[in-house]
Amino acid sequence: MPNLEHSAYPAADLLHLESLVPCRESQVSTLLSIFGERQQFSFPSIFIYGHTSSGKTYVMKTLLTTLQLPHVFVNCVEYFTSRLLLEEILIQLQNCSSGTEQTSPVHCDTLNDFVRLFKQAVASQELQDQTLYIVLDRAEQLREMEANILPAFLRLQELTDRNVTVVLLSEIVWELFRPNIGCFEPFTMYFPDYSIGHLQKILSQNHPPEYSADFYAAYINILLGVFYMVCRDLKELRHLAALNFAKYCEPVVRGEANERDTRKLWKNIEPHLKKAMQTVYLREISSSQWERLQHDGGEPGQLKGLSAHTHVELPYYSKFLLIAAYLASYNPVRTDKRFFLKHHGKIRKTNFMKKHEKTSNHLLGPKPFPLDRLLAILYSIVDNRVAPTANIFSQITSLVTLQLLSMVGQNDQLDGPRYKCTVSLDFIRAIAR
């Protein structure tokens, strides 16, 4: 039984729409209820928000295109000024009403000009008989424009006296949009993140025709088991699935295993998925380079000039500060005299160790350290003398801003600020070289 039902639209179109938007049937059903029939006045403005890759843009485009509703779709990042935005809306409107590509430029300097030209553009009989939808993607950019742009779009139906609905798509909540002077409140709608079951269902639909659906679903299950805790982005997961599937199929292609031998398939793909974990979200290497590395059995770090981790650019003393911070985070305080003083005196050898010190400090994670200890280690590892100038302290602040260091506790502590080093050992090794 279909989940989408509406008397104003053909059942075949709704069934096709349902197949195109898996796991978003409830949101589409709500939108159809708000839209109503084609000729009815809909809600003046709708605000849809949710995290990145939660299907907001895709669902709106698919819904309006499949049901053939007249619409304008504009990305506010591409048209970053009010004039560019208003002119692009008018150009798409003229294309929508005439059915041909508009070649003549449209000049719109003010909001009054936009309202006048908007009325002229929707004067055709086709646009007057049904609701027109204006979709503004990445709508948070509207906050950077003139103060009257956002309130005007929220009540454009009232200003133009036309059957128009403005849909705002954003990744932030409406409370961060609302002007201090108040404005018309849109209908707000939330798109939740895809659950692991939703991601499994969506990604499994892309299985290659030469393999069975169960075989590809088992591969997606393994992929999500590795990446779901660090990556919920559907686009990134789809990219990873396409990139590593050939390696997963190698034992089947060579005849060493069948499609149901999941243990052998997992043993083959596990080291390659661990390598792929190093480049999630970073795109340090292209897809062709990654496939070449998989074929050759190399490491991602072997590609020169591509790794953002191993080729980070920092000022001279910032590198020494980061190395000193790493040493302060992972070395116990009682070892400072032994490691960083030339004449530290006699050290008594003992086999006694505390229970928690038998574990590697890298497994326990970074420990907080005070500012004076950081500077003391810095002075000992730099060859020439370093004066504690404002330049050194500003570089510490910059490292915190770059999230290479993190501040622990409050700034108003009596013993001064405390920090933690947040980078890995490989990062420090690359800087130390």
C-alpha positions as CSV (number, residue, x, y, z in Angstrom):
1,M,0.0,0.0,0.0
2,P,1.5,3.4,-1.0
3,N,2.4,5.8,1.8
4,L,1.8,8.9,-0.3
5,E,-1.9,9.7,-1.1
6,H,-3.4,13.0,-2.3
7,S,-6.5,13.5,-4.4
8,A,-5.0,16.4,-6.4
9,Y,-2.2,14.4,-7.9
10,P,-2.2,11.2,-10.0
11,A,-1.5,8.0,-8.1
12,A,1.1,6.9,-10.6
13,D,3.1,10.2,-10.0
14,L,2.9,9.7,-6.2
15,L,4.0,6.1,-6.5
16,H,7.0,7.2,-8.6
17,L,7.8,10.0,-6.2
18,E,7.7,7.6,-3.3
19,S,10.3,5.4,-5.0
20,L,12.6,8.4,-5.5
21,V,12.6,9.6,-1.9
22,P,13.1,6.6,0.3
23,C,12.9,7.1,4.1
24,R,11.4,10.6,3.6
25,E,7.8,9.7,3.0
26,S,6.5,11.4,6.1
27,Q,8.1,14.7,5.2
28,V,6.8,14.5,1.7
29,S,3.3,13.7,2.9
30,T,3.4,16.7,5.2
31,L,4.6,19.0,2.4
32,L,1.8,17.7,0.1
33,S,-0.8,18.5,2.9
34,I,0.6,22.0,3.2
35,F,0.7,22.6,-0.6
36,G,-2.9,21.5,-1.1
37,E,-4.3,21.4,-4.6
38,R,-2.6,23.2,-7.5
39,Q,-5.0,26.2,-7.6
40,Q,-5.3,26.7,-3.8
41,F,-3.4,29.3,-1.9
42,S,-0.7,27.6,0.2
43,F,1.1,28.8,3.3
44,P,3.0,32.1,2.4
45,S,6.4,30.8,3.6
46,I,7.9,27.5,4.8
47,F,11.2,27.1,6.7
48,I,12.8,23.6,6.3
49,Y,16.0,23.0,8.4
50,G,18.2,20.0,9.2
51,H,21.8,18.9,9.2
52,T,23.8,18.7,6.0
53,S,22.9,15.7,3.8
54,S,19.5,15.1,5.4
55,G,17.7,15.3,2.0
56,K,16.2,18.8,2.2
57,T,17.4,20.0,-1.3
58,Y,16.9,16.7,-3.0
59,V,13.4,16.1,-1.6
60,M,12.2,19.6,-2.6
61,K,13.7,19.3,-6.1
62,T,12.3,15.8,-6.7
63,L,8.9,16.7,-5.3
64,L,8.4,19.9,-7.4
65,T,9.9,18.3,-10.6
66,T,8.0,14.9,-10.4
67,L,4.6,16.6,-9.8
68,Q,5.4,19.3,-12.4
69,L,4.7,22.2,-10.1
70,P,5.9,25.6,-11.3
71,H,8.9,26.6,-9.3
72,V,12.1,28.6,-9.1
73,F,15.1,27.1,-7.4
74,V,18.0,29.4,-6.4
75,N,21.1,28.8,-4.3
76,C,21.9,31.8,-2.1
77,V,25.6,31.0,-2.1
78,E,25.8,31.4,-5.9
79,Y,23.7,34.6,-5.9
80,F,25.2,36.2,-2.8
81,T,23.9,39.8,-3.1
82,S,20.2,40.9,-3.1
83,R,20.4,42.2,-6.6
84,L,21.8,39.0,-8.1
85,L,19.3,36.9,-6.1
86,L,16.2,39.0,-7.2
87,E,17.4,39.1,-10.9
88,E,17.9,35.3,-11.0
89,I,14.4,34.7,-9.6
90,L,12.9,37.0,-12.3
91,I,15.0,35.3,-15.1
92,Q,13.8,31.8,-14.0
93,L,10.2,33.1,-13.7
94,Q,10.3,34.4,-17.3
95,N,11.7,31.1,-18.5
96,C,9.0,29.2,-16.6
97,S,6.2,31.3,-18.1
98,S,7.5,31.4,-21.7
99,G,8.9,27.9,-21.8
100,T,12.1,29.2,-23.5
101,E,15.5,30.2,-22.3
102,Q,15.6,33.9,-21.4
103,T,18.5,35.7,-23.1
104,S,17.8,39.4,-22.4
105,P,19.1,40.7,-19.0
106,V,16.8,41.7,-16.2
107,H,17.7,44.7,-14.1
108,C,16.3,44.9,-10.6
109,D,17.9,47.3,-8.2
110,T,15.3,47.5,-5.4
111,L,12.6,45.4,-3.8
112,N,9.9,47.7,-5.2
113,D,11.2,46.9,-8.7
114,F,11.2,43.2,-7.9
115,V,7.5,43.3,-6.8
116,R,6.5,45.2,-10.0
117,L,8.5,42.9,-12.3
118,F,7.3,39.8,-10.4
119,K,3.7,40.7,-11.1
120,Q,4.4,41.1,-14.8
121,A,6.3,37.7,-14.9
122,V,3.4,35.8,-13.4
123,A,0.7,37.5,-15.5
124,S,0.5,34.4,-17.8
125,Q,-2.6,32.3,-17.4
126,E,-0.6,29.2,-16.6
127,L,1.1,30.7,-13.5
128,Q,-2.1,32.4,-12.3
129,D,-4.0,29.2,-12.1
130,Q,-1.7,27.4,-9.7
131,T,0.7,28.0,-6.8
132,L,4.2,29.2,-7.7
133,Y,7.0,28.0,-5.4
134,I,10.2,29.9,-4.9
135,V,12.8,27.7,-3.2
136,L,15.9,29.5,-1.6
137,D,18.6,26.9,-0.8
138,R,21.3,27.8,1.8
139,A,18.9,30.5,3.0
140,E,21.3,31.4,6.0
141,Q,23.0,33.7,3.5
142,L,19.9,36.0,3.5
143,R,21.1,37.2,6.9
144,E,24.1,38.8,5.3
145,M,21.9,40.8,2.8
146,E,19.9,43.9,3.4
147,A,17.6,43.9,6.4
148,N,14.4,44.0,4.4
149,I,15.1,41.0,2.1
150,L,14.2,38.2,4.6
151,P,11.0,39.8,5.9
152,A,9.9,40.5,2.3
153,F,10.4,36.9,1.2
154,L,8.4,35.7,4.2
155,R,5.4,37.7,3.2
156,L,5.9,37.8,-0.6
157,Q,2.4,36.4,-1.1
158,E,0.9,39.5,0.6
159,L,3.2,42.0,-1.1
160,T,2.5,40.8,-4.6
161,D,-1.1,39.6,-4.1
162,R,-0.2,36.5,-6.1
163,N,-0.5,32.8,-5.3
164,V,3.2,32.2,-4.3
165,T,4.9,30.2,-1.6
166,V,8.5,30.8,-0.6
167,V,10.4,27.8,0.8
168,L,13.6,28.4,2.8
169,L,16.2,25.6,3.1
170,S,18.8,25.9,5.8
171,E,21.1,24.0,8.1
172,I,20.4,26.3,11.1
173,V,17.3,26.8,13.3
174,W,14.8,29.5,12.7
175,E,15.7,31.3,16.0
176,L,19.0,32.3,14.4
177,F,17.1,33.9,11.5
178,R,14.4,35.9,13.4
179,P,15.1,39.7,13.2
180,N,15.0,41.7,16.4
181,I,12.1,43.8,15.1
182,G,10.0,40.8,14.4
183,C,8.6,39.4,11.2
184,F,6.1,37.0,9.7
185,E,6.6,33.6,11.2
186,P,7.0,30.8,8.6
187,F,5.8,27.2,8.9
188,T,8.9,25.4,10.3
189,M,9.6,21.8,9.4
190,Y,12.6,19.7,10.6
191,F,14.3,17.0,8.5
192,P,16.0,14.6,11.0
193,D,19.3,12.8,10.2
194,Y,19.1,9.5,8.5
195,S,19.4,6.6,10.9
196,I,21.7,3.6,10.2
197,G,18.7,1.6,8.9
198,H,17.8,4.4,6.5
199,L,21.3,4.7,5.2
200,Q,21.4,0.9,4.7
201,K,18.2,1.0,2.7
202,I,19.2,4.0,0.6
203,L,22.8,2.9,-0.2
204,S,21.7,-0.7,-1.0
205,Q,19.5,0.6,-3.9
206,N,22.7,1.5,-5.8
207,H,23.8,-2.2,-6.2
208,P,25.5,-3.0,-9.6
209,P,23.5,-5.2,-11.9
210,E,26.2,-7.9,-12.1
211,Y,25.9,-8.7,-8.4
212,S,22.9,-9.7,-6.3
213,A,21.1,-7.2,-4.0
214,D,21.9,-9.3,-0.9
215,F,25.6,-9.3,-1.7
216,Y,25.7,-5.5,-2.1
217,A,23.6,-5.1,1.0
218,A,26.1,-7.1,3.0
219,Y,28.9,-4.9,1.7
220,I,26.9,-1.7,2.8
221,N,26.4,-3.3,6.2
222,I,30.2,-3.8,6.6
223,L,30.8,-0.2,5.4
224,L,28.4,1.4,7.8
225,G,29.8,-0.7,10.6
226,V,33.2,0.9,10.1
227,F,32.2,4.5,9.1
228,Y,28.9,5.2,10.8
229,M,30.4,6.4,14.1
230,V,32.6,9.0,12.3
231,C,30.5,9.9,9.2
232,R,26.7,10.3,8.8
233,D,26.9,12.2,5.5
234,L,25.0,10.3,2.9
235,K,27.0,11.8,0.0
236,E,30.3,10.9,1.6
237,L,29.2,7.4,2.4
238,R,27.9,6.9,-1.1
239,H,31.3,8.0,-2.4
240,L,33.1,5.6,-0.1
241,A,30.9,2.8,-1.1
242,A,31.5,3.3,-4.8
243,L,35.3,3.7,-4.2
244,N,35.9,0.5,-2.2
245,F,33.4,-1.9,-3.7
246,A,35.9,-3.2,-6.3
247,K,38.3,-4.2,-3.5
248,Y,35.5,-6.0,-1.7
249,C,34.7,-8.1,-4.8
250,E,38.3,-9.2,-5.5
251,P,38.0,-12.6,-3.8
252,V,34.8,-13.3,-5.7
253,V,36.4,-12.2,-9.0
254,R,39.5,-14.4,-8.4
255,G,37.3,-17.4,-7.4
256,E,38.7,-17.6,-3.9
257,A,35.3,-17.0,-2.2
258,N,31.6,-16.9,-3.1
259,E,29.2,-14.1,-2.4
260,R,28.1,-15.7,0.9
261,D,31.6,-16.1,2.3
262,T,31.4,-12.9,4.3
263,R,34.4,-13.8,6.6
264,K,36.9,-13.9,3.7
265,L,35.4,-10.8,2.1
266,W,35.7,-8.9,5.4
267,K,39.3,-10.1,5.9
268,N,40.1,-8.7,2.4
269,I,38.4,-5.4,2.7
270,E,39.3,-4.5,6.4
271,P,42.8,-3.0,5.9
272,H,41.6,-0.9,3.0
273,L,38.7,0.5,4.9
274,K,41.1,1.4,7.7
275,K,43.2,3.4,5.2
276,A,40.0,5.1,3.9
277,M,39.3,6.2,7.5
278,Q,42.3,8.6,7.2
279,T,40.7,10.6,4.4
280,V,37.0,10.8,5.4
281,Y,35.7,14.3,4.6
282,L,39.2,15.5,3.6
283,R,39.4,14.5,-0.1
284,E,43.2,14.5,0.2
285,I,43.5,12.3,-3.0
286,S,41.3,11.9,-6.0
287,S,39.2,8.8,-6.7
288,S,41.6,7.6,-9.5
289,Q,44.6,8.1,-7.2
290,W,42.9,6.1,-4.4
291,E,42.1,3.3,-6.8
292,R,45.7,3.2,-8.0
293,L,46.9,3.0,-4.4
294,Q,44.6,0.1,-3.7
295,H,45.8,-1.7,-6.7
296,D,49.5,-1.1,-5.8
297,G,49.0,-1.7,-2.1
298,G,50.4,1.7,-1.0
299,E,49.6,4.1,1.7
300,P,47.7,7.4,1.3
301,G,50.6,9.3,2.8
302,Q,52.9,8.2,-0.1
303,L,51.3,10.8,-2.4
304,K,53.4,13.9,-2.1
305,G,51.9,17.3,-1.7
306,L,48.4,16.0,-1.1
307,S,48.1,15.4,2.6
308,A,46.7,18.3,4.6
309,H,48.1,16.7,7.7
310,T,51.6,16.1,6.7
311,H,52.0,19.4,4.8
312,V,50.4,21.9,7.1
313,E,51.9,25.4,6.9
314,L,52.6,27.0,10.3
315,P,54.9,29.8,11.4
316,Y,58.4,28.8,12.7
317,Y,57.7,29.1,16.4
318,S,54.2,27.7,16.1
319,K,55.7,24.4,15.1
320,F,58.0,24.3,18.1
321,L,55.0,25.3,20.3
322,L,53.0,22.4,18.9
323,I,55.8,20.0,19.5
324,A,56.3,21.3,23.1
325,A,52.5,20.9,23.7
326,Y,52.6,17.3,22.5
327,L,55.5,16.5,24.8
328,A,53.7,18.2,27.7
329,S,50.4,16.3,27.0
330,Y,51.9,12.8,26.7
331,N,55.0,12.9,29.1
332,P,54.5,12.8,32.8
333,V,55.5,15.9,34.8
334,R,58.1,14.0,36.8
335,T,60.1,13.2,33.6
336,D,60.6,16.9,32.5
337,K,63.8,17.4,34.5
338,R,65.2,14.2,33.1
339,F,64.4,14.9,29.4
340,F,64.9,18.7,29.2
341,L,67.7,19.6,31.6
342,K,71.3,19.0,30.6
343,H,72.5,18.7,34.3
344,H,69.6,17.1,36.0
345,G,71.7,15.3,38.6
346,K,71.6,11.6,39.5
347,I,68.4,9.8,38.9
348,R,67.7,6.7,41.1
349,K,66.6,3.7,39.1
350,T,63.5,1.9,40.4
351,N,61.3,-0.8,39.1
352,F,58.3,0.6,40.9
353,M,55.6,1.9,38.6
354,K,52.2,3.0,39.3
355,K,49.5,0.8,37.9
356,H,48.1,3.4,35.5
357,E,51.6,4.2,34.2
358,K,52.1,0.7,32.8
359,T,49.6,1.6,30.0
360,S,50.9,3.6,27.1
361,N,50.2,7.3,27.4
362,H,49.0,7.4,23.8
363,L,46.2,5.0,24.7
364,L,45.2,7.1,27.7
365,G,44.9,10.3,25.6
366,P,46.4,13.8,26.1
367,K,46.7,15.3,29.6
368,P,46.2,19.0,30.4
369,F,49.2,21.1,31.1
370,P,49.7,24.7,32.4
371,L,51.1,27.5,30.2
372,D,54.3,27.9,32.2
373,R,55.2,24.2,31.6
374,L,54.6,24.6,27.8
375,L,56.9,27.6,27.7
376,A,59.6,25.9,29.7
377,I,59.6,22.9,27.3
378,L,59.6,25.3,24.4
379,Y,62.7,27.2,25.7
380,S,64.5,23.8,26.2
381,I,63.9,22.4,22.6
382,V,64.6,25.6,20.6
383,D,68.3,26.1,19.9
384,N,68.4,29.9,20.3
385,R,67.0,31.9,23.1
386,V,63.3,32.9,22.7
387,A,61.9,35.9,24.5
388,P,58.4,35.5,25.9
389,T,57.0,38.2,23.7
390,A,53.4,38.9,22.7
391,N,54.2,37.2,19.4
392,I,54.6,33.9,21.2
393,F,51.4,34.2,23.1
394,S,49.4,35.2,20.0
395,Q,50.7,32.1,18.2
396,I,49.4,30.0,21.1
397,T,46.0,31.6,20.7
398,S,46.1,30.9,16.9
399,L,46.9,27.2,17.6
400,V,43.8,27.1,19.8
401,T,41.7,28.8,17.1
402,L,43.0,26.2,14.5
403,Q,41.9,23.5,17.0
404,L,45.4,22.1,17.2
405,L,45.4,22.9,20.9
406,S,42.3,23.0,23.1
407,M,41.9,25.1,26.2
408,V,40.8,23.2,29.3
409,G,38.7,25.0,31.9
410,Q,38.0,28.7,32.2
411,N,40.3,31.7,31.6
412,D,39.8,33.1,35.0
413,Q,41.5,30.3,37.0
414,L,44.0,31.4,39.5
415,D,46.7,29.0,38.2
416,G,46.4,30.4,34.7
417,P,45.1,28.7,31.5
418,R,45.6,25.0,30.9
419,Y,45.8,23.3,27.4
420,K,45.6,20.0,25.7
421,C,47.3,18.9,22.5
422,T,44.7,17.5,20.0
423,V,46.9,16.3,17.1
424,S,48.2,12.8,16.5
425,L,51.8,11.5,16.7
426,D,52.0,11.3,12.9
427,F,51.1,15.0,12.7
428,I,53.9,15.8,15.1
429,R,56.4,13.6,13.3
430,A,55.7,15.4,10.1
431,I,56.2,18.8,11.7
432,A,59.3,17.7,13.5
433,R,61.0,16.7,10.3
